[in-house]
Amino acid sequence: MTFVKTKIELSKLNEGDILEVLLAEGEPLDNVPRNAKEQGYNVLSVEYVEGTTHRVTIKK
Amino acid sequence: MAEQKKLSIIAFSGDFDKLTAVFTLGTGAAAVGYEVNIFFTFWGLDAIKQKQGRSFTGGNWLTKIFGFMMGGLKVTPTTRFNFLGAGPKIFRYLMKKNNVATLEELVEAAKALGINMYACEMAMHVLGLKKEDFIPEVKDVLGVASFLKLSDGGQTLFI
């Protein structure tokens, strides 16, 4: 579901816009960057934030 | 890229848990680039009715009663542990607590991702429903033959 929401937000952006996704480690952390790359988006960074939360920055 | 990945789902059930599965699979597949078709038939038609909540929608008095009993997404029962309606409420609470998308959120995501939704002609006729009774996102009213044609080449699930 995390990637579904990410995809929907990405589709609302213009090319060149940047989206920051805060997500949980485990499956979302594996899925979101990989699927974003597969779909042709630019994954700028994957950072640890705190607790079990990570931040994935994606450029359209 | 090779041919487009395609997933078609026959949404026969109108239960809370099964519809959640339909939309989770559908939106998950659409999010990773699948072409997704959902064919709502029989009980599944309840999920795509325009008038959510209980209302006397239908062609004659018999179907109107069914229209009332099938009140849309908010009142769909679970297949087990329904406890006269308490079941879905408990599951919704658990889902919210675990940050899992609700059924309504999944349906909205399905619309946002451009999933193709179709209504079954045969079931519509029996239940006295018309295309106007459904949400506008329903692309078309189909029969089995048309659905088989458009699901050809992909995977088909019956839920």
Backbone of each chain as ProteinMPNN parsed JSONL, in Angstrom:
{"seq_chain_A": "MTFVKTKIELSKLNEGDILEVLLAEGEPLDNVPRNAKEQGYNVLSVEYVEGTTHRVTIKK", "coords_chain_A": {"N_chain_A": [[0.821, -1.208, 0.0], [2.035, 1.155, 0.635], [3.629, 1.762, -1.6], [1.621, 2.124, -3.45], [0.344, 4.478, -2.593], [2.532, 6.172, -2.839], [2.93, 6.088, -5.587], [0.583, 7.285, -6.493], [0.831, 9.894, -5.474], [3.144, 10.656, -6.846], [2.196, 10.698, -9.452], [0.779, 12.992, -9.472], [2.583, 14.998, -9.593], [4.745, 17.404, -11.332], [7.192, 17.021, -13.975], [10.485, 16.774, -12.744], [9.82, 17.599, -10.227], [10.084, 16.97, -6.676], [9.601, 14.281, -4.422], [9.148, 13.469, -1.066], [9.167, 10.548, 0.813], [8.017, 9.194, 3.758], [8.591, 6.223, 5.364], [8.064, 2.859, 6.666], [10.523, 0.521, 7.904], [11.526, -2.67, 6.457], [9.194, -4.35, 4.404], [8.061, -2.012, 2.976], [10.362, -0.372, 2.821], [12.025, -1.926, 1.229], [10.453, -2.229, -1.096], [9.565, 0.36, -2.113], [11.792, 2.078, -3.111], [12.824, 0.31, -5.058], [10.65, -0.253, -6.805], [10.077, 2.335, -7.64], [12.357, 2.969, -9.069], [12.199, 1.03, -11.098], [10.01, 1.963, -12.438], [10.965, 4.101, -13.687], [11.481, 6.407, -12.245], [13.574, 8.783, -10.49], [15.519, 7.812, -7.901], [16.623, 9.658, -5.38], [17.695, 9.575, -2.765], [18.028, 7.431, 0.143], [17.288, 7.568, 3.397], [17.91, 7.013, 6.892], [15.676, 7.856, 9.45], [14.443, 7.908, 12.2], [13.715, 5.617, 14.895], [11.686, 3.269, 13.437], [11.491, 4.481, 11.063], [12.098, 5.579, 7.752], [13.412, 7.757, 5.173], [12.622, 8.267, 1.858], [13.751, 9.809, -1.003], [12.446, 10.977, -3.963], [12.739, 11.824, -7.378], [10.817, 13.108, -9.98]], "CA_chain_A": [[0.0, 0.0, 0.0], [2.903, 2.343, 0.656], [3.994, 2.16, -2.941], [0.408, 2.609, -4.139], [0.175, 5.899, -2.251], [3.658, 6.896, -3.43], [2.683, 6.203, -7.022], [-0.486, 8.252, -6.721], [1.387, 11.238, -5.261], [4.075, 10.947, -7.936], [1.48, 10.988, -10.696], [0.233, 14.355, -9.402], [3.661, 15.987, -9.698], [5.289, 17.695, -12.654], [8.533, 16.481, -14.144], [11.465, 17.587, -12.047], [9.406, 17.785, -8.842], [10.665, 15.988, -5.762], [8.673, 13.756, -3.424], [9.773, 12.785, 0.073], [8.257, 9.547, 1.369], [8.421, 8.629, 5.044], [8.001, 4.895, 5.391], [8.574, 1.928, 7.673], [11.515, -0.424, 7.372], [10.884, -3.933, 6.09], [8.747, -4.401, 3.017], [8.008, -0.719, 2.273], [11.697, 0.125, 2.532], [12.534, -2.677, 0.075], [9.618, -2.055, -2.285], [9.364, 1.685, -2.708], [12.875, 2.522, -4.007], [12.992, -0.59, -6.192], [9.581, -0.043, -7.771], [10.197, 3.675, -8.213], [13.403, 2.896, -10.101], [11.682, 0.237, -12.214], [9.029, 2.735, -13.192], [11.642, 5.19, -14.363], [11.688, 7.595, -11.433], [14.942, 8.935, -10.014], [15.568, 7.752, -6.44], [17.776, 10.487, -5.029], [18.355, 9.097, -1.546], [17.275, 6.65, 1.128], [17.961, 7.888, 4.661], [17.282, 6.595, 8.139], [15.236, 9.038, 10.199], [14.525, 7.519, 13.615], [12.82, 4.496, 15.186], [11.655, 2.377, 12.269], [11.11, 5.307, 9.921], [13.131, 5.99, 6.803], [12.928, 8.727, 4.187], [13.054, 8.028, 0.472], [13.511, 11.016, -1.811], [12.277, 10.569, -5.362], [12.53, 12.924, -8.312], [10.032, 12.636, -11.127]], "C_chain_A": [[0.858, 1.262, 0.0], [3.258, 2.758, -0.764], [2.792, 2.65, -3.736], [0.222, 4.094, -3.868], [1.292, 6.731, -2.857], [3.39, 7.144, -4.904], [1.628, 7.26, -7.318], [0.04, 9.671, -6.539], [2.324, 11.621, -6.398], [3.332, 11.339, -9.21], [0.906, 12.404, -10.679], [1.311, 15.406, -9.635], [4.018, 16.281, -11.146], [6.693, 17.13, -12.743], [9.53, 17.393, -13.468], [11.091, 17.825, -10.594], [9.975, 16.665, -7.982], [9.634, 15.571, -4.711], [9.462, 13.091, -2.314], [8.772, 11.82, 0.663], [8.816, 9.055, 2.695], [7.775, 7.263, 5.147], [8.681, 4.014, 6.435], [9.606, 1.017, 7.05], [10.812, -1.75, 7.12], [10.389, -3.828, 4.664], [8.642, -3.043, 2.325], [9.397, -0.225, 1.89], [12.328, -0.628, 1.35], [11.794, -2.294, -1.195], [9.692, -0.697, -2.94], [10.527, 2.116, -3.602], [12.981, 1.628, -5.244], [11.921, -0.349, -7.254], [9.657, 1.327, -8.419], [11.23, 3.664, -9.336], [12.894, 2.165, -11.321], [10.725, 1.03, -13.068], [9.658, 3.964, -13.815], [11.793, 6.456, -13.55], [13.115, 7.593, -10.907], [14.949, 8.886, -8.489], [16.822, 8.482, -5.98], [18.483, 9.981, -3.782], [17.413, 8.265, -0.699], [17.969, 6.878, 2.463], [17.187, 7.333, 5.841], [16.886, 7.852, 8.904], [15.33, 8.774, 11.697], [13.54, 6.364, 13.832], [12.845, 3.497, 14.035], [11.348, 3.155, 10.997], [12.309, 5.669, 9.062], [12.529, 7.001, 5.839], [13.499, 8.386, 2.826], [12.725, 9.274, -0.332], [13.516, 10.625, -3.272], [12.048, 11.8, -6.222], [11.812, 12.393, -9.533], [10.795, 12.823, -12.427]], "O_chain_A": [[0.474, 2.293, -0.551], [3.204, 3.939, -1.107], [2.936, 3.507, -4.608], [-0.026, 4.876, -4.786], [1.062, 7.844, -3.331], [3.588, 8.248, -5.411], [1.757, 8.033, -8.267], [-0.26, 10.554, -7.342], [2.311, 12.76, -6.865], [3.783, 12.208, -9.957], [0.584, 12.959, -11.729], [0.998, 16.577, -9.852], [3.66, 15.538, -12.06], [7.311, 16.801, -11.73], [9.455, 18.616, -13.585], [11.945, 18.214, -9.798], [10.301, 15.58, -8.464], [8.894, 16.402, -4.183], [10.332, 12.258, -2.568], [7.648, 12.208, 0.984], [9.942, 8.562, 2.761], [6.555, 7.14, 5.032], [9.716, 4.365, 7.002], [9.59, 0.762, 5.846], [9.66, -1.942, 7.511], [11.079, -3.281, 3.804], [9.09, -2.916, 1.186], [9.602, 0.277, 0.785], [13.074, -0.042, 0.565], [12.405, -2.061, -2.238], [9.857, -0.589, -4.155], [10.292, 2.49, -4.751], [13.2, 2.121, -6.35], [12.223, -0.253, -8.444], [9.345, 1.479, -9.6], [11.028, 4.252, -10.398], [13.114, 2.603, -12.451], [10.626, 0.809, -14.275], [8.959, 4.785, -14.409], [12.191, 7.488, -14.091], [13.782, 6.559, -10.876], [14.447, 9.804, -7.84], [17.939, 7.998, -6.162], [19.712, 9.954, -3.727], [16.19, 8.367, -0.798], [19.103, 6.439, 2.655], [15.964, 7.201, 5.794], [17.665, 8.8, 8.996], [16.183, 9.338, 12.383], [12.63, 6.167, 13.026], [13.895, 2.948, 13.7], [10.989, 2.571, 9.975], [13.38, 6.014, 9.562], [11.31, 7.099, 5.698], [14.711, 8.235, 2.664], [11.586, 9.739, -0.35], [14.468, 10.018, -3.762], [11.282, 12.696, -5.867], [12.168, 11.338, -10.059], [10.288, 12.481, -13.496]]}, "seq_chain_B": "MAEQKKLSIIAFSGDFDKLTAVFTLGTGAAAVGYEVNIFFTFWGLDAIKQKQGRSFTGGNWLTKIFGFMMGGLKVTPTTRFNFLGAGPKIFRYLMKKNNVATLEELVEAAKALGINMYACEMAMHVLGLKKEDFIPEVKDVLGVASFLKLSDGGQTLFI", "coords_chain_B": {"N_chain_B": [[10.305, -2.828, -23.441], [8.675, -5.918, -22.596], [5.458, -7.554, -23.395], [2.708, -5.798, -21.95], [2.052, -6.218, -18.501], [-0.77, -7.851, -17.221], [-3.647, -7.868, -15.153], [-6.632, -9.367, -14.283], [-9.59, -9.176, -12.418], [-12.262, -10.99, -11.138], [-14.768, -9.765, -9.4], [-16.716, -11.174, -7.391], [-17.668, -11.443, -4.84], [-19.293, -9.704, -2.157], [-18.361, -9.171, 0.263], [-16.787, -7.585, 3.059], [-14.126, -8.395, 3.747], [-13.313, -9.816, 1.458], [-13.641, -7.923, -0.578], [-11.769, -6.094, 0.226], [-9.493, -7.551, -0.346], [-9.729, -7.699, -3.154], [-9.382, -4.984, -3.943], [-6.901, -4.409, -2.802], [-5.155, -6.124, -4.162], [-5.671, -5.227, -6.75], [-4.938, -2.439, -6.714], [-2.291, -2.67, -5.875], [-1.136, -4.077, -8.03], [-1.642, -2.265, -10.123], [-0.106, -0.142, -9.277], [2.475, -1.009, -9.775], [2.593, -0.985, -12.476], [0.903, -2.747, -13.874], [-1.758, -3.475, -16.173], [-4.974, -3.207, -15.091], [-8.023, -4.897, -14.7], [-11.261, -4.906, -13.362], [-14.006, -6.885, -12.85], [-17.113, -6.519, -11.828], [-19.469, -8.513, -10.335], [-22.675, -9.922, -9.453], [-22.743, -10.14, -6.007], [-20.614, -8.417, -5.832], [-21.335, -6.115, -7.162], [-22.344, -4.432, -5.317], [-20.28, -2.949, -4.297], [-19.724, -0.942, -6.086], [-21.803, 0.787, -6.298], [-23.41, 3.883, -6.806], [-25.009, 5.223, -4.939], [-24.142, 5.092, -1.855], [-24.654, 3.325, 1.197], [-27.792, 2.387, 2.666], [-30.442, 1.982, 0.428], [-33.478, 2.063, -1.454], [-32.834, 0.847, -4.119], [-33.529, -0.272, -7.331], [-35.28, -2.378, -9.753], [-37.889, -3.508, -9.355], [-40.232, -4.286, -6.638], [-39.086, -6.449, -5.297], [-36.337, -6.431, -6.009], [-35.768, -3.97, -5.028], [-35.848, -4.362, -2.327], [-33.626, -5.976, -2.0], [-31.756, -4.125, -2.804], [-31.872, -2.425, -0.682], [-30.992, -4.059, 1.381], [-28.412, -4.643, 0.623], [-26.179, -2.568, 1.381], [-23.937, -1.217, 0.338], [-20.425, -0.185, 0.655], [-20.028, 0.67, 3.297], [-21.511, -0.929, 4.98], [-20.862, -3.559, 4.467], [-20.673, -7.011, 5.219], [-18.362, -9.169, 7.023], [-16.895, -12.3, 5.965], [-16.677, -14.142, 7.95], [-17.142, -14.077, 11.561], [-18.897, -11.92, 11.712], [-20.703, -10.986, 13.558], [-23.244, -9.671, 13.658], [-22.594, -7.271, 12.403], [-20.678, -6.112, 13.934], [-18.227, -7.186, 13.423], [-16.912, -6.14, 10.907], [-16.539, -3.528, 11.882], [-14.704, -3.936, 13.922], [-12.542, -4.972, 12.49], [-11.972, -2.773, 10.836], [-11.103, -0.973, 12.741], [-8.789, -2.267, 13.655], [-7.295, -2.235, 11.317], [-6.942, 0.501, 10.887], [-5.456, 1.11, 13.123], [-3.092, -0.199, 12.579], [-2.19, 1.239, 10.501], [-3.062, 0.442, 8.016], [-4.541, 0.626, 4.807], [-7.941, 1.709, 4.491], [-11.015, 0.225, 3.235], [-12.447, 2.092, 1.738], [-10.385, 3.915, 1.145], [-8.839, 2.316, -0.484], [-10.522, 1.946, -2.655], [-10.686, 4.555, -3.617], [-8.007, 4.865, -4.311], [-7.899, 3.03, -6.352], [-9.463, 4.283, -8.292], [-7.876, 6.543, -8.697], [-5.611, 5.406, -9.813], [-6.441, 4.633, -12.243], [-7.676, 2.152, -12.724], [-9.448, -0.236, -14.632], [-12.846, -0.514, -14.384], [-15.606, -2.655, -14.48], [-19.075, -3.479, -14.938], [-21.189, -6.301, -14.443], [-23.375, -7.454, -16.893], [-25.417, -9.398, -16.776], [-25.874, -9.8, -13.991], [-26.656, -7.259, -13.289], [-29.07, -7.005, -14.608], [-30.659, -8.935, -13.303], [-30.71, -7.888, -10.714], [-31.999, -5.589, -11.168], [-30.642, -3.184, -11.734], [-29.291, -0.118, -13.129], [-26.903, 1.399, -15.417], [-26.571, 4.003, -14.536], [-26.846, 3.742, -11.84], [-24.454, 3.179, -10.817], [-21.049, 4.139, -9.775], [-19.422, 6.841, -11.509], [-16.915, 6.077, -12.483], [-17.089, 3.533, -13.466], [-16.357, 1.817, -16.286], [-17.721, 0.443, -18.305], [-20.527, -1.675, -19.232], [-20.47, -5.105, -19.203], [-20.575, -8.401, -20.755], [-19.88, -11.9, -20.213], [-18.371, -12.857, -22.456], [-17.15, -10.562, -23.577], [-15.624, -9.793, -21.392], [-13.855, -11.955, -21.142], [-12.442, -11.631, -23.456], [-11.094, -9.207, -23.03], [-9.542, -9.865, -20.879], [-7.762, -11.604, -21.809], [-4.536, -13.061, -22.156], [-3.498, -12.127, -19.841], [-3.386, -12.484, -16.22], [-6.057, -14.013, -14.438], [-8.208, -13.564, -11.694], [-10.495, -14.961, -9.343], [-12.551, -13.614, -7.035]], "CA_chain_B": [[9.668, -3.7, -22.451], [7.863, -6.985, -23.205], [4.047, -7.133, -23.391], [2.195, -5.218, -20.728], [1.532, -7.171, -17.539], [-2.203, -7.596, -17.067], [-4.338, -8.63, -14.118], [-8.078, -9.146, -14.301], [-10.181, -9.75, -11.225], [-13.718, -11.1, -11.133], [-15.17, -9.453, -8.029], [-18.033, -11.798, -7.203], [-18.087, -11.321, -3.45], [-19.57, -8.369, -1.671], [-17.981, -9.108, 1.666], [-15.761, -6.622, 3.449], [-12.761, -8.927, 3.661], [-12.981, -10.179, 0.085], [-13.491, -6.705, -1.373], [-10.465, -5.517, 0.579], [-8.503, -8.296, -1.135], [-9.87, -7.278, -4.559], [-8.791, -3.671, -4.179], [-5.476, -4.423, -2.46], [-4.476, -6.741, -5.31], [-5.817, -4.363, -7.92], [-4.12, -1.227, -6.614], [-0.884, -3.076, -5.836], [-0.705, -4.389, -9.392], [-1.661, -1.039, -10.926], [0.999, 0.716, -8.85], [3.733, -1.419, -10.397], [2.53, -0.921, -13.932], [-0.015, -3.674, -14.518], [-3.073, -3.034, -16.606], [-5.866, -3.94, -14.189], [-9.463, -4.87, -14.986], [-12.075, -5.547, -12.331], [-15.347, -7.193, -13.352], [-17.954, -6.661, -10.644], [-20.676, -9.257, -10.632], [-23.487, -10.374, -8.326], [-22.56, -9.385, -4.766], [-19.595, -7.389, -6.039], [-21.928, -4.868, -7.645], [-22.611, -3.595, -4.154], [-19.134, -2.084, -4.008], [-19.573, 0.169, -7.019], [-23.039, 1.549, -6.401], [-23.239, 5.321, -6.587], [-25.661, 5.593, -3.677], [-23.64, 4.265, -0.764], [-25.636, 3.339, 2.267], [-28.972, 1.613, 2.297], [-31.498, 2.722, -0.276], [-34.311, 1.143, -2.217], [-32.484, 0.954, -5.534], [-33.833, -1.509, -8.027], [-36.34, -2.262, -10.756], [-39.219, -3.775, -8.82], [-40.211, -4.292, -5.169], [-38.169, -7.482, -4.803], [-34.955, -5.974, -6.134], [-35.596, -2.8, -4.159], [-35.54, -4.866, -0.988], [-32.216, -6.367, -2.04], [-30.989, -2.885, -2.867], [-31.814, -1.895, 0.674], [-30.201, -4.945, 2.242], [-27.017, -4.492, 0.228], [-26.053, -1.129, 1.58], [-22.672, -0.599, -0.082], [-19.18, -0.493, 1.348], [-19.995, 0.962, 4.73], [-22.17, -1.944, 5.804], [-20.599, -4.925, 4.013], [-20.306, -7.92, 6.307], [-17.196, -10.012, 6.807], [-17.392, -13.648, 5.685], [-16.826, -14.797, 9.257], [-17.07, -13.168, 12.699], [-19.568, -10.673, 11.417], [-21.315, -10.568, 14.824], [-24.308, -8.704, 13.402], [-22.083, -5.976, 11.967], [-19.563, -5.646, 14.763], [-16.995, -7.697, 12.816], [-16.232, -5.139, 10.071], [-16.114, -2.377, 12.68], [-13.489, -4.332, 14.628], [-11.454, -5.045, 11.52], [-11.604, -1.426, 10.407], [-10.323, -0.389, 13.829], [-7.463, -2.893, 13.646], [-6.579, -1.788, 10.139], [-6.519, 1.893, 11.101], [-4.423, 1.1, 14.15], [-1.853, -0.652, 11.964], [-1.919, 2.086, 9.345], [-3.403, -0.242, 6.764], [-5.567, 1.407, 4.12], [-9.322, 1.25, 4.628], [-11.622, -0.19, 1.972], [-12.76, 3.305, 0.966], [-9.131, 4.465, 0.617], [-8.409, 1.445, -1.568], [-11.371, 2.227, -3.819], [-10.228, 5.846, -4.152], [-6.722, 4.626, -4.973], [-8.191, 2.332, -7.616], [-9.905, 5.297, -9.248], [-6.75, 7.417, -9.008], [-4.633, 4.677, -10.621], [-7.005, 4.326, -13.557], [-8.051, 0.752, -12.89], [-10.673, -0.368, -15.42], [-13.892, -1.204, -13.634], [-16.736, -3.024, -15.32], [-20.213, -4.095, -14.254], [-21.695, -7.473, -15.161], [-24.693, -7.183, -17.446], [-26.391, -10.383, -16.297], [-26.206, -9.527, -12.596], [-27.369, -5.993, -13.256], [-30.448, -7.26, -15.033], [-31.37, -9.663, -12.253], [-30.902, -7.027, -9.556], [-32.765, -4.397, -11.549], [-29.823, -1.974, -11.652], [-28.933, 0.481, -14.411], [-25.538, 1.95, -15.389], [-26.574, 5.247, -13.757], [-26.826, 3.441, -10.413], [-23.063, 2.94, -10.412], [-20.139, 5.285, -9.775], [-19.053, 7.199, -12.889], [-15.669, 5.452, -12.937], [-17.358, 2.256, -14.129], [-16.111, 2.114, -17.69], [-18.698, -0.128, -19.226], [-21.283, -2.849, -18.791], [-19.996, -6.179, -20.074], [-20.97, -9.79, -20.532], [-18.729, -12.793, -20.048], [-17.542, -12.952, -23.662], [-16.312, -9.358, -23.674], [-14.639, -9.795, -20.321], [-12.828, -12.944, -21.462], [-11.599, -11.07, -24.504], [-10.161, -8.194, -22.551], [-8.61, -10.39, -19.887], [-6.897, -12.557, -22.494], [-3.118, -12.714, -22.166], [-3.044, -11.756, -18.496], [-3.844, -13.401, -15.181], [-7.406, -13.713, -13.968], [-8.496, -14.086, -10.368], [-11.907, -14.95, -8.965], [-12.583, -13.365, -5.598]], "C_chain_B": [[8.823, -4.74, -23.175], [6.38, -6.591, -23.117], [3.669, -6.66, -21.992], [1.685, -6.312, -19.798], [0.057, -6.839, -17.303], [-2.792, -8.476, -15.984], [-5.821, -8.319, -14.199], [-8.682, -9.85, -13.089], [-11.696, -9.795, -11.388], [-14.142, -10.895, -9.686], [-16.6, -9.931, -7.834], [-18.573, -11.522, -5.808], [-18.348, -9.884, -3.053], [-19.165, -8.224, -0.221], [-16.825, -8.154, 1.875], [-14.355, -7.167, 3.23], [-12.377, -9.259, 2.226], [-12.826, -8.96, -0.806], [-12.177, -6.015, -1.051], [-9.372, -6.217, -0.223], [-8.537, -7.857, -2.597], [-9.133, -5.969, -4.804], [-7.323, -3.606, -3.786], [-4.675, -5.002, -3.621], [-4.499, -5.815, -6.51], [-4.908, -3.15, -7.849], [-2.645, -1.569, -6.564], [-0.356, -3.353, -7.23], [-0.631, -3.127, -10.24], [-0.478, -0.16, -10.57], [2.317, 0.294, -9.473], [3.57, -1.638, -11.897], [1.634, -1.928, -14.624], [-1.208, -2.937, -15.085], [-4.058, -3.861, -15.784], [-7.326, -3.771, -14.593], [-10.194, -5.522, -13.834], [-13.504, -5.672, -12.844], [-16.234, -7.47, -12.142], [-19.221, -7.4, -11.019], [-21.36, -9.692, -9.349], [-23.227, -9.539, -7.072], [-21.559, -8.251, -4.931], [-20.153, -6.064, -6.514], [-22.197, -3.899, -6.507], [-21.494, -2.584, -3.923], [-19.079, -0.859, -4.905], [-20.86, 0.953, -7.2], [-22.756, 3.008, -6.071], [-23.787, 5.695, -5.219], [-25.165, 4.659, -2.593], [-24.61, 4.378, 0.403], [-26.894, 2.643, 1.778], [-30.004, 2.472, 1.577], [-32.259, 1.72, -1.124], [-34.033, 1.292, -3.706], [-32.823, -0.35, -6.228], [-35.023, -1.345, -8.932], [-37.732, -2.476, -10.191], [-39.121, -3.948, -7.312], [-39.243, -5.319, -4.595], [-36.72, -6.983, -4.839], [-34.71, -4.747, -5.271], [-35.246, -3.247, -2.75], [-34.08, -5.302, -0.932], [-31.33, -5.137, -2.057], [-30.833, -2.287, -1.481], [-30.898, -2.739, 1.548], [-28.722, -4.858, 1.911], [-26.688, -3.015, 0.276], [-24.716, -0.541, 1.163], [-21.531, -0.883, 0.878], [-19.249, -0.313, 2.858], [-20.587, -0.172, 5.564], [-21.879, -3.364, 5.33], [-20.171, -5.794, 5.173], [-18.977, -8.606, 6.014], [-17.705, -11.435, 6.604], [-17.507, -14.457, 6.977], [-16.741, -13.74, 10.333], [-17.778, -11.863, 12.406], [-20.255, -10.102, 12.66], [-22.32, -9.453, 14.614], [-23.759, -7.317, 13.047], [-20.923, -5.465, 12.792], [-18.232, -6.047, 14.14], [-16.262, -6.664, 11.979], [-15.74, -3.957, 10.88], [-14.816, -2.701, 13.396], [-12.312, -4.386, 13.663], [-11.015, -3.684, 11.046], [-10.729, -0.768, 11.459], [-8.9, -0.948, 13.822], [-6.641, -2.395, 12.472], [-6.069, -0.366, 10.331], [-5.362, 1.928, 12.076], [-3.078, 0.701, 13.566], [-1.518, 0.121, 10.707], [-2.131, 1.373, 8.019], [-4.555, 0.522, 6.121], [-6.955, 0.823, 4.347], [-9.871, 0.896, 3.253], [-11.931, 1.03, 1.106], [-11.501, 3.914, 0.359], [-8.661, 3.642, -0.567], [-9.23, 1.705, -2.825], [-10.965, 3.545, -4.458], [-8.902, 5.678, -4.883], [-6.941, 3.944, -6.317], [-8.629, 3.325, -8.68], [-8.718, 6.148, -9.683], [-5.744, 6.729, -9.934], [-5.21, 4.246, -11.959], [-7.309, 2.863, -13.782], [-9.368, 0.682, -13.655], [-11.708, -1.146, -14.646], [-15.095, -1.438, -14.532], [-17.843, -3.65, -14.486], [-20.742, -5.237, -15.109], [-23.133, -7.247, -15.598], [-25.76, -8.106, -16.865], [-26.844, -10.061, -14.875], [-27.015, -8.244, -12.478], [-28.836, -6.19, -13.586], [-31.254, -7.908, -13.932], [-31.672, -8.753, -11.076], [-31.599, -5.718, -9.912], [-31.968, -3.112, -11.48], [-29.525, -1.451, -13.043], [-27.545, 1.081, -14.286], [-25.479, 3.211, -14.537], [-26.534, 4.987, -12.256], [-25.415, 3.264, -9.897], [-22.235, 4.2, -10.43], [-19.692, 5.563, -11.214], [-17.789, 6.519, -13.399], [-15.887, 4.1, -13.593], [-17.317, 2.487, -15.63], [-17.237, 1.634, -18.588], [-19.456, -1.28, -18.581], [-20.932, -3.976, -19.748], [-20.667, -7.504, -19.773], [-19.706, -10.619, -20.464], [-17.793, -12.788, -21.247], [-16.611, -11.76, -23.778], [-15.247, -9.355, -22.598], [-13.512, -10.78, -20.631], [-11.871, -12.386, -22.504], [-10.595, -10.079, -23.909], [-9.24, -8.708, -21.456], [-7.604, -11.343, -20.518], [-5.444, -12.111, -22.451], [-2.607, -12.324, -20.791], [-3.496, -12.804, -17.498], [-5.255, -13.005, -14.764], [-7.637, -14.367, -12.611], [-9.983, -14.014, -10.096], [-11.971, -14.758, -7.448], [-14.039, -13.214, -5.158]], "O_chain_B": [[8.307, -4.468, -24.259], [6.064, -5.443, -22.804], [4.251, -7.082, -20.993], [0.977, -7.222, -20.229], [-0.309, -5.668, -17.2], [-2.49, -9.666, -15.894], [-6.224, -7.156, -14.185], [-8.322, -10.985, -12.778], [-12.332, -8.796, -11.725], [-13.902, -11.756, -8.84], [-17.56, -9.2, -8.077], [-19.78, -11.383, -5.615], [-17.704, -8.96, -3.551], [-19.568, -7.276, 0.453], [-15.996, -7.943, 0.989], [-13.505, -6.515, 2.623], [-11.242, -9.013, 1.815], [-11.976, -8.95, -1.696], [-11.542, -5.425, -1.925], [-8.445, -5.577, -0.718], [-7.487, -7.665, -3.21], [-8.355, -5.853, -5.751], [-6.567, -2.829, -4.369], [-3.65, -4.448, -4.017], [-3.493, -5.636, -7.197], [-4.187, -2.855, -8.802], [-1.823, -0.853, -7.137], [0.741, -2.918, -7.581], [0.327, -2.934, -10.989], [0.097, 0.495, -11.44], [3.193, 1.132, -9.684], [4.328, -2.391, -12.508], [1.602, -1.967, -15.854], [-1.625, -1.907, -14.556], [-3.98, -5.089, -15.782], [-7.805, -2.655, -14.8], [-9.789, -6.588, -13.371], [-14.129, -4.682, -13.224], [-16.125, -8.52, -11.508], [-19.96, -6.976, -11.907], [-20.729, -9.817, -8.299], [-23.473, -8.333, -7.084], [-21.652, -7.234, -4.243], [-19.544, -5.014, -6.308], [-22.267, -2.688, -6.715], [-21.736, -1.49, -3.413], [-18.469, 0.149, -4.548], [-20.992, 1.709, -8.163], [-21.969, 3.322, -5.177], [-23.133, 6.388, -4.439], [-25.696, 3.562, -2.422], [-25.291, 5.389, 0.573], [-27.025, 2.348, 0.59], [-30.386, 3.542, 2.05], [-31.741, 0.657, -1.468], [-34.867, 1.792, -4.462], [-32.443, -1.422, -5.758], [-35.704, -0.319, -8.904], [-38.654, -1.724, -10.503], [-38.04, -3.777, -6.748], [-38.649, -5.099, -3.54], [-35.98, -7.089, -3.86], [-33.586, -4.503, -4.833], [-34.454, -2.605, -2.061], [-33.38, -5.04, 0.046], [-30.283, -5.102, -1.409], [-29.795, -1.715, -1.15], [-30.128, -2.213, 2.351], [-27.873, -4.982, 2.794], [-26.902, -2.295, -0.699], [-24.383, 0.559, 1.604], [-21.648, -1.704, 1.788], [-18.61, -1.05, 3.609], [-20.21, -0.357, 6.721], [-22.573, -4.295, 5.742], [-19.39, -5.362, 6.02], [-18.523, -8.617, 4.869], [-18.819, -11.756, 7.018], [-18.343, -15.354, 7.079], [-16.314, -12.617, 10.062], [-17.306, -10.8, 12.811], [-20.376, -8.886, 12.804], [-22.273, -8.423, 15.286], [-24.387, -6.305, 13.356], [-20.256, -4.503, 12.41], [-17.229, -5.351, 14.3], [-15.117, -6.329, 12.282], [-14.659, -3.429, 10.618], [-13.924, -1.857, 13.48], [-11.221, -3.909, 13.974], [-9.821, -3.446, 10.867], [-9.749, -0.095, 11.139], [-7.93, -0.204, 13.964], [-5.44, -2.158, 12.601], [-4.929, -0.051, 9.992], [-4.402, 2.677, 11.891], [-2.038, 1.199, 13.999], [-0.658, -0.294, 9.931], [-1.462, 1.665, 7.027], [-5.445, 1.01, 6.818], [-7.131, -0.394, 4.389], [-9.269, 1.225, 2.231], [-11.708, 1.014, -0.105], [-11.516, 4.373, -0.783], [-8.146, 4.188, -1.543], [-8.695, 1.685, -3.933], [-10.902, 3.656, -5.682], [-8.691, 6.269, -5.942], [-6.257, 4.242, -7.296], [-8.219, 3.224, -9.836], [-8.556, 6.446, -10.866], [-5.098, 7.389, -10.748], [-4.537, 3.563, -12.731], [-7.212, 2.376, -14.908], [-10.297, 1.44, -13.372], [-11.485, -2.302, -14.288], [-15.542, -0.542, -15.247], [-17.583, -4.272, -13.456], [-20.745, -5.158, -16.337], [-23.997, -6.899, -14.793], [-26.854, -7.669, -16.511], [-28.04, -10.049, -14.583], [-27.94, -8.151, -11.671], [-29.721, -5.628, -12.942], [-32.381, -7.502, -13.649], [-32.755, -8.824, -10.495], [-31.767, -4.845, -9.061], [-32.53, -2.053, -11.2], [-29.502, -2.207, -14.014], [-27.049, 1.258, -13.174], [-24.468, 3.473, -13.887], [-26.228, 5.89, -11.478], [-25.191, 3.205, -8.688], [-22.633, 5.21, -11.011], [-19.594, 4.648, -12.032], [-17.601, 6.393, -14.609], [-14.97, 3.565, -14.216], [-18.118, 3.241, -16.182], [-17.652, 2.331, -19.514], [-19.073, -1.786, -17.526], [-21.074, -3.831, -20.962], [-21.241, -7.711, -18.704], [-18.6, -10.106, -20.634], [-16.574, -12.724, -21.091], [-15.421, -11.92, -24.045], [-14.105, -8.966, -22.844], [-12.341, -10.472, -20.407], [-10.664, -12.624, -22.456], [-9.409, -10.104, -24.236], [-8.25, -8.052, -21.131], [-6.699, -11.833, -19.842], [-5.14, -10.94, -22.678], [-1.398, -12.202, -20.596], [-3.939, -13.886, -17.883], [-5.604, -11.825, -14.738], [-7.32, -15.536, -12.397], [-10.66, -13.101, -10.569], [-11.516, -15.605, -6.679], [-14.307, -12.996, -3.976]]}, "name": "protein", "num_of_chains": 2, "seq": "MTFVKTKIELSKLNEGDILEVLLAEGEPLDNVPRNAKEQGYNVLSVEYVEGTTHRVTIKKMAEQKKLSIIAFSGDFDKLTAVFTLGTGAAAVGYEVNIFFTFWGLDAIKQKQGRSFTGGNWLTKIFGFMMGGLKVTPTTRFNFLGAGPKIFRYLMKKNNVATLEELVEAAKALGINMYACEMAMHVLGLKKEDFIPEVKDVLGVASFLKLSDGGQTLFI"}
